[in-house]
Amino acid sequence: MTVQPADGLSLAAEFPDPAPEQWQSLVEGVLRKSGKDLTGSAAEEALSTTVEDGLITRPLYTARDDAPDAGLPGFAPYTRGSTPQGGAEGGWGVRQRHASTDPGKLNEALLTDLENGATSLWLAVGGTDGVPVSGLARALAGVHLDLAPLVLDAGGELDAAAAELFRIQEERGLAADALRGGLGADPLGLAARTGEDADPTSAVRWARHCATGFPGLRALTVDALPYHEAGGSAAEELGASLATGVAYLRALTEAGLSAEEALGQLEFRYAATADQFLTIAKLRAARRLWARVAEVCGAPGSGAQHQHAVTSPVMMTRRDPWVNMLRTTLACLGAGVGGAEAVTVLPFDHALGLPDAFARRIARNTSTILLEESHLARVIDPAGGSWYVERLTDELAGSAWAFFQEIERAGGQAAALGSGMVAERIAATWAARSKDLARRKEPITGVSEFPLLDERPVERAPLPRPAARGGLPVVRRDEAFEALRARSDARLAGSGSRPTVFLAALGPASVHTARASFAANLFRAGGIEPVHEPVQVDAATVAEAFAASGSEVACLCSSDALYAEQAEEVARALVGAGARRVYLAGRPGTYRGVDEYVHVGCDVVAVLSSLLDRMGVA
């Protein structure tokens, strides 16, 4: 709509319509100034970024970046939402996860959550890290199961946990249609986590039980978190979930359920990351792909996927855990805008142990603020129509469908897990991503970027020890840097000080500050404290300054011009003063006396690990 002022003239009348070619010409000019003589599409490609699954994010999207028609919210292919009204009526469900072996403490935490913003519960039952089945009734005392949906996560104790839930329902006199939530049966997900064979028998039996008398319950959960937590990409997570869902549909229909009834017994669980646009596109693509599965099954009207999004455990850090609040906020935003029916925000201290009451409160309030203060649910599919989001959704759906087809050709999800095909594919993805993390191409704020060495550690009670896993591994983005920091902590505990590096800054602050800051940030990521005193040195003063610093190694920091004039002389003076290794912050060169170069794109983990080895830091 064109806004018209009072005199009837268009406010944009004097401005010509811009064309993509004009923008491209401006890009070419900027690139020429940086020494890159690129024209046409090559200029645009220079500003493009390749992300996971080989997807390419371009710097500009226009109406020419078309994608298949996303349809309308609530109608096939459900890309824009599973229901016509989206979350506009009440927003997404705030579903908090609880894992505790103490029924009394668990009950207190459940009631606190429900009284302060949570609308549903996700409860670990049985095993070594969940509430015992015998304590389930005590844990649920005072919880109105007809008001607060309950989703169980019972793993191998599905039969006992489900039977106990239905016993509680009968004991309380609840009508069958009042019970809401899910039993969480996921034999293939359990197989992915444990390495054991998947047996769908119990899951199928409980699905038939729910389908015949409990309309508010879904028996099965297609949990994609095992693949995400093993380091899988968004497309691999989607592809594995499709293969799992199809396997369950086959089992359920073979047991006598109609396609419509079988589809109604499934809930899908996905990870939401701090990449909010990828999260939005992933949930939209998941709905579109599942709608295609339902269509092929002959039930296109039942293809609306019910989604539960969980903020990514992989992205949670142990160092500077407060930053996790920001990560989970972005993830929650992406999940809500992407159309998830329920969202679990993991507490910021999730990676440290049992979350405390403050952390759980912040997790609950993250959704509350986005719903009540930011009003995100008032617009149906707010990302719909964005050329970038629509194109990303389409490309991600294509990549995910290709992986799904690979799994089906391998014999289905159970066979692909048993043969190691899924594990090998995800391991290769994680290996490539680990290289990006090590090079800080994918930065981790507070860990690989801007670490705070003197932060006070956040102490939490340890989590109940989980059962031994024999399936897919569990990875974290911070694990390589966490290992480096642990070595530094051990040195601090044993000697009272951390390993240090002397920053030999050449020239005035205006010349050396950028690279001195870069070097300090890099070394701190490995727990190595930079010493930048005095602020400026030269060949005549550097030996005395280095000796006073107490460091074993030094790093030159300045401009390329000053390096050409002073680097070799200063390096020689440092070696003469006892420096065991001399680094230079900048592009690799051939300066005599310089042992190694640290620069943007270098393997930071390898550099820091080698340096700690040289310092004798175990």
N, C-alpha and C positions, 0 to 999 in steps of 0.2 A: 504494500500500500504506500503510495506517495503522499507525504504530508503536505498539505496546501496551506500557505499563510492566508491572512485575511483578504489580500488583494487577488487571490486566486492563482498566483504564480507559484510554480514549483520551486522549493528551496534548492533543488539540485539542478535547476535549469541551466545555470552558467557553467556547470562542470560536465565535461565529456565522460561518457562511459569508458572506464578503463578496460583494456584488453590484456589477456595473459601475455601476449607478445611484448607489450610495453614493460611489464614486470620483469620478463626474462631479459630484456635489454638492460635494465637497471642491474640485474644480477651479474650479467656479463661484465659491466663496468666495475663493479665492486671486486669481482674475481681478478680482473686484470690488475687492479691496484695491489693485490696480494701475490702477484706473480703467476697467476693461472690464466692462460689465454684459452678460454673455453667458450664455445658458442652453442646456440640452439639447445637441444635437449641435454647435451653434455654439461652445460652450465647448471641446469636444474638438478641433474643427477649428482653433481658435486655437493649439493646441499641436502641430498637424501640420506636417510639413515636406515641401514638394514637391522631389523630386530629379529627376535626369535622366530623360528619356523620359516626363515627366509623371506619374511614379509618386509616390505620396504615402505618406510614412512617418508612421504615427499613433503617439501617445504610449502607447497601450495596446492589446494584442491579447488576445482571449479565444477560447474554443472556438467562438464565433459567427463568427469569421473563418475560415470553412472554405475549403478548397481541394480540387481534385480528388485522388482517391486516388493517392498517390505509389507505390503498389505495394510490392514487396519488392526488396531489393538483388539485382542480377543477373537481374532479370526485367523484361520490358516494363512500363511505359515507361522503365525504367532511371533514373528520377529519383534514386533512392537509391544508385545505383552500377552500374557496368558488370558487376561480378562479385558473386556471393553473399557472398564473404568480404571484399569491399572491399580496403582496404590492410592488413588485419589480419595477413596472412602475412609481409609484408616492408616495408610502407609504400610510399610513392611512390618512383619512381626519381629519383635526384639527377642531373639532366642539365645539365652545364655547357657554356656556349657559348664557342667560341674563334674569333677572327678575327685571323689573323696571316699575313703574307706570307713569313715566314722559317720554312722547314720544320724547321730544327734547334731554334730557340727554341720553336716550336709543339710539337714532340715532347716537349721537357722539361716544358712546361706540362701537356700531356695526361697524361703518366705521373705527374706530381705530383698532379694531380686524382684519378686513378684509385687511387693509393696512399693517398689521404687522404680518402676518403668519397664521391667521385663514383661513380655506378654506370653512367652512360652519357654519351655525348659528342654535342655538336651543333657541327658543323664547317663554317665558311665555306670554300668551294672556288672558286677562279677569280676572275675579275673583278679589280678594283683593290684589294680589301680582304680577299681570301681567299688561302689557300695555293695556289700554282700546281698544276694537275693533275699536272704532271710531278714535283712534290715531295710528292705525297700518300703515296707508299710510304714515303719517309723520315720524314714526319711521323707515320706510324702504326707505325713500328718499335717493337717491344716491346708494342704494344697487342693484347691478345687479343680479336679480333673475335668469337669464339664466347662470350665472357664479358661483354664490355662492348658493349651496343648502340650503333651509330653511326648518326647521322642527318646526312645531307649537306644543305648549303644552297648549291647551285651556280648558281642563277639560270639565266642563258642558256647556261651551260656544262654543262648536265645530261648530255648524251650523253657527253662526254669524261670527266666525273667518274664517272658510273655504270660506264662501260666499264673505267676504271682500277680501281675498287673490285672488280669481278668478276675482273679480271686478278690483283689481289693475292690474292683468295680462292683462285684456282686455283694461283697460285704457292706459297701456303702449304699447299696440300693440304687446305683446309677443306671439309668436307661442305657441300652446298648448304643443308641444313636447320640448319646451325650458325650461318650468318650471320644477324645480328639487327639490327634498326633500321629505317632508311628511306632512300630516295633523295632525298626532299624535293622531288619534282617539283611545281611549283605555277604553271602558266602563267598563270592568272588573277591570282594574287598578284603575279607578276612584272609583269603588265600594269598592275596597280594602282600599283605602285611606279614604273614607267618610262614609262607612257603608251603603250607599244607594243601592237600587236595580240597577242592571246593565241593561240598555236598549240598545241593539245593533242596533236599527232601523236607527239612523242617521249615524252611522259608516258604516253600510251596504250600505246605499244610496250613501254616498260619495265614497265608494270603487267602486261601479258600475260606478260612474261618472268618476273616475280616470282611471279605466280599459278600458273604451271605448274611451278615447281621450287624456289622459295625461300619456304617457309611463314613464315619468321621476318622477312621484309622486307615493308614497305609502300612502294609506289612513290610515292604522292602525299601531299602535305601540304596540308590546307585551312588556310592561314595567315590568321587574322583580324587579325594585328598591323598590316598596312598601314592598316586602317580605324581601329583604335584610335589608332595613331600620328598619323593625320591629324586627330584630335580627335573621332572618332565616339563615340557613347554605347554603353552595354552592349547595348541592343536593336539598334542599328545594326550593331554588331560581330557579334552573333548572326545577324541577318537576312542580312548579307552572306556569312557563313560557310555558312549553309544554301543560299543561292542558288549559291554556288561548289560546294558538295558535290553538289548536284543536277545541276549542269552536268557535273561529272566522272562521275557515275553514268550520265548519258545517253551520254556519249562512250564509256565503258567497255563498256556493254551493247551499244551499236551496233557495237563492235569484236568482239563475240562472247563477252564474259564474262557469266556469269550474274549476277543481282542479288546473290546471296550473295558471289560472288567479287569483284565490284566494291566492295561495302561493305567487304570485308576488306582492300582496298588503300588505304584512307583513314585518315589520322590528322588530328586537328583541333588547331590551336594557338590558344590564347586568352591575353589579357592578364589578369594578376592585379594588383589595385590594393590600396592600403592600406585601402580600404573593404572589410573582410573579409566583411561580410554580403552585400554586393552581389556580391562574387567568388564566394562560396558559391552564391548563388542563380543566378548566370550559368552556372556549370558544371552545376548541376542542371537548369536550364531547357534548356541545350544538349542534354543527353542525352535529355530528354523530347521535344524537337522533332525530333531526328534519328530517334528511335524511330518517330515518326509518319511520317516520310519513308520509312523502311524498310518500315513496314506498308503504305503505299500502293504501294510497289514490289513487294509480294508476298513480302517476306522479313522478317517480323516477328522471327524468331528470330536475325537477324543485325544487329539495329539497335543493338547496344551500341557507343556511340561511344568511341573510344580518344582520350584527351585529353592534351595537353601544355600546361601553363600556364607563362607567362613573366612575371616581375615587370615591371610596366609601365615602359617607358622614358620615358613622358610625365611620370610623377610624379618622376623623378629630378632633383635640383637640382645646380647647379654651385656655389652658395654653401652653406657649412656642409654639405658632402657627407656628413659623419658621420651626419647625421640620416637619410640614405638607408638606413642599416642598420636603423633602426626601421621605416621604410616597407616594406622588403623582407621583414622578419620578419612583419609583419601580412599582407602579400600572400601569402607562402608558407603561412602558417597558413590563410588563406582557400582557397588552391588545394588544399592537402592535405585539409582538412575537406570541401571541395566535391567531392572524389573524383577529382582528376586523377591519371592513371597516372604521369606524369613532370612534374617541376617544375624550372624553371631560375630560379635566383636570380641576378640581375645584380649584379655587384660594385658597391659603393657609389660607386666612382669612374668608373662607366660613362660618365657624361656629360662627363668631363674628358679622356679619352684612353684609351690602353691600360692596362687594370687591372694593378696590380702583384701580386706573390705574396701579400702580406698581404691585399689586397682579395679575391682569389680564395679565399683560405683562409677568410675570414669568410663569404663567400657559401656555400661548401660547408658550413661548420659551422652555418649558419642552419638548414638542413634537418636536419642531424644532431641538433641540440639539440631541435628540435620532435619528431623521431622517437624518439630514444633517451632523452631526459630528460623531455620533456613527454608522451611516449607517445600522441601524437595519433592514430596509426594503429591503436591497439588497439581503438578503438570504430568500428563500421561506421556510417557516416553519422551522426555525432554531432549534426548540426543537424536531422536528421529529426524531425518531430513538433513542432518549434517553430512556434507559430502565425504568428509574424512571418516566419520563413524560408519556410515553406510558402506563405504568401500572397504574399510578394515573388517567389518562384519562379514562381508562377502568373501574376502580373501582368506580370512581365518576359517570360515566354514568350509571352503574348498580344501584347505590344508588338512583340517580335521577329518573330513570325509575320506580323503586319500589314506590317512593312517587307519581309519576304521576299516577300510577295504583291505588293507594289508593284514590286519588282525583276522578278518573273516577268511581271507585266503589261507591264513595259517591254521585254520580250523576253529576259530572263535576265541573268545577271551580266555577260557580255561586252558585251552591248548597253547595259546600264545604265552600265557604266564608259565605254564609247565615247561615249555621248551626253552624259556629264557629270552624269547624274542622281544617281549616288552621290556624286560630288564636291560637288555643290550642297547635297545634304541634309546631308552631314557638315560642310560649311563653315558652314551655318546653326547647327548644333548647337554648333560650336566658338565661333562669334561670341557666342552666348548665354552659354556657359560663361566666355568671356573677360571678359564684363561682371561675372560673379560673382567671378572672380579679382581683377579690378581693384578691386572694392568690398570685397574680403576677406570676402565671404560664404562663399567657399571659401578658407580660410586656408592658407598654405604656411609651415610652421614653419621658422624660420631664414632666410626670404626676405621674405615679406610680414608675418610676425609674428615678433617677437623676433630680428631680424637682429643679427649681431655684426660691427660695422664693422671692428674691428681684428683679425679672424681672419687667421691665416696662410694664404695660398693653398696649395692642394694641387696640386703640379705633377706632371704625367704626360706621358709620351711621346705625341705625337699619334697618333691612329688613322690607319691607311692611308686615303688619300682615297677615298671611295666614288664609284662612277660617278654621273654627272649624272642627276638624276631629272627625268622629265618627266610623272610621274603625280601621285598624291596627295601633298600636302605632308607634312612632318614637323613636329609642334608639340611644345612643352614648356609645362608649367604656369608655369614661372618666367620665360618669355621677356620679358614686359613689364617685370618688375622687374629682370631681368638687364641690360636695356638702360639702365635708370636707374642701376644700380650701376656699370656700365661708364663712364658719364659722370662719376660721382663719382671713380672710380679715375683717370681721365685728368686730372682737376683735381689730385688728390693727387700724381700723378707729375710734373705740370708745375710746380706751385707749392709742393709740400711740405705742403699742408693740404687738407682737404675743405671743401666749403661747409657753413656752419653756420646754425642758427636759434636765436635767444634765446628761452628759455621764461620768460615773465613770469608767475610764480606769485603769485597774490593770496591773502592770508590764510594761516593756519597750515597745516602739512603735512596735518593731518587733513581739511582742506577741499579742498586743491588736488592732493593726491598722485594720486588716481585719474585725473584728466584730464591731469596733467603726464606720467604714465606712458603714457597713451594717445597723447598728442601725440609724445612721444619715440620711441615704437615706430613710429608712422606715418612720421615724417620719416626715421628710420634706414632704412626700407624703400627709400627713394630715395637712400641714401648721404649724407644730410644729417645732420651731427652736431649734436645738441641741446646747447646750453649752458645749464645750470641753476645758475648761480652769480651772485648769492646765491640761496639757497633761496626766499626770500620778498621781494617788492618791493611798493611802492605808488606812488601818483602822484608822491610827493616823491623817491623813490629810483630809480625805474625808468630815468630818462634816463641817469644816471651808470652804472648797471649795464649798460645796453644798449651804451653807448659802450665800456665796458671789455671787452665780450664779443667785439668785432670782427665781429659779425654784421651782415648787411644787412637781415634780416627778423626779425620777432618773432611769438610766439604767446602769447596770454593763456590762462592755465589756472587755473580756479577753479570755484566753484559758481555756479548760476544766481542765487542770492541776492546774492553778492558782485559778480557781473557787473552786476546792476541798480544796485548802489551805486557801483562803481568803474571799470567797463570803459571808458566813454567818456573819462573823465579820464585814465586810464592810456594809452589808445590815442593821445590827443592829445599826451601827453608823449613817447611813442615816435616819433610822426611828427616832432615838434619836434626830437628827437635824431637824426633822419636815417633812420629806418626806412623802407625802400622799400615794404614791404608788411606789414600787420598781420593775423594770423590769430587766430581764437578757437576754442578747443576746446570744442565744445558745439553744441546745436541752433541752426540759423540764426535770427538775430534782426535787429534794426534798430539796432544800436549804431553811432553816428556814429564814424568813424575806423577801424572794423573793415572790412577789405577782403574777407575770405573766411572761411568757417567750415569747420572739419574736424570730422567727426562719424561715428559708426557708420553705415555704409552709403554714405558718400560715395565718389566715384570717386577712389580714392587715386592711381592711375596718372596720371590727368589732372591732379590737384592737384600732384603732385610733378614731372611733366614740365613743367608751366607754370612752376613755381617755379624749376626749373633753367634754363629759358629766360630768365627774368627776371634770374637771377644771371649769365647769360652763360656757363653751363657747357655746353660743346659735347658 
